[in-house]
Amino acid sequence: MQTYGQWLDFLARTEALDEAEGPGERVTPARVAAWRREGKLRGLAPTSRRQRLANLGAILRLLVPDRNWSFVIRPGNRSLKRAIRGGPKPFIVRDVAEVLVHVQKLHRQGLAAADGPERWRALRDAALLALWLTRAPRVGSLVPMTMDRHIALGPDGIWTLRFPGEHTKNGRMLDYPLDAERSTMLTDYLEHARARFPKAGATGLLWMGMKGPMTREGFQQIAKRRTLAWFGKANGPHAFRKWFRATAARRSPELAMDAADIMGHTAEVSVQDYSEASGLHAALRHGDHLAERRARHAGRAERAFAAERARWEEGDQ
């Protein structure tokens, strides 16, 4: 049922959800193909995309057993493994502090650049990536952000971000402040870049591109372009959520729960993150203990061998 809920969420986000339709009418080849494309654009692993389609096909066979759902579980009349190739890929988890150094440098470059598209893009990307590194919102929450509804500036110069329930995956309202450095980056984007983008004056949307308001694909390209330049490998926006969660987990198990709450995860996921982080810290402590014992006893075998050899040489004489 969780997969069917994800399917309904996709229909709602793409304005294709009709309450009068039943499961048989909602699931069409064109919509399933669009769902597959979105999953690929979001960077979901091939195994996850295959499993989603298999789960959707299974629930549809229960809900509407008299219909042929082969276009879901056999796209193009091919098995899911042939239609969606690939398996788990190696993924490098980066510490947020490491990535933030590059974002800070990008922000400084934007401020120092002459007025023009490169300056505007640098200031926009720095503000956006800093936001991903500190609050890890979903792209679906960023796309509809507006100047009047989703951000508010306090008297101390600190920006507060507000995501209403209809703009979050689980329907929860997320409301939290940025810190001083991230607030400065957002202010610089608003004061020195946003109004320069074409069509900025015709919309209240926060994030702008050279052709108008930013799209989901535009957010994807920003993340991939910058990470490719910094690390030699392009990572999509979801990587920032993974880095955010992993960094919190390495700091403290309690922070893993806080990170899950900030990211809009359910209580069950928060508890799971806490358990995983606790196991990680136990393993790290065990590793530190072994390293300490190795350091303490380093050279012990060599000293014992040297002593034994000295005794043997004395006896030989």
Protein Blocks (a to p, Z undefined) as FASTA:
>chain_A
ZZmmmmmmmmmmnopacfkbcfklmpcfklmmmmmmmmmmnopafklmmmmmmmmmmmmm
mmmmmbccklmmmgghiafklmmgcdddddddddfklmmmmmmmmmmmmmmpccdfklmm
mmmmmmmmmmmmmnopafklmmmpcfklmgccdfkopacddddfklcfnopacdddddfk
lmmmmmmmmmmmmmmpghklmpcbfbdcfkbccdfklmmmmmmmmmmmmnopacdfklmm
mmmmmmmmmmomklmmmmmmmnopafklmmmmmmmmmmmmmmmmmmmmmmmmmmmmgokl
mmmmmmmmmmmmmmmZZ
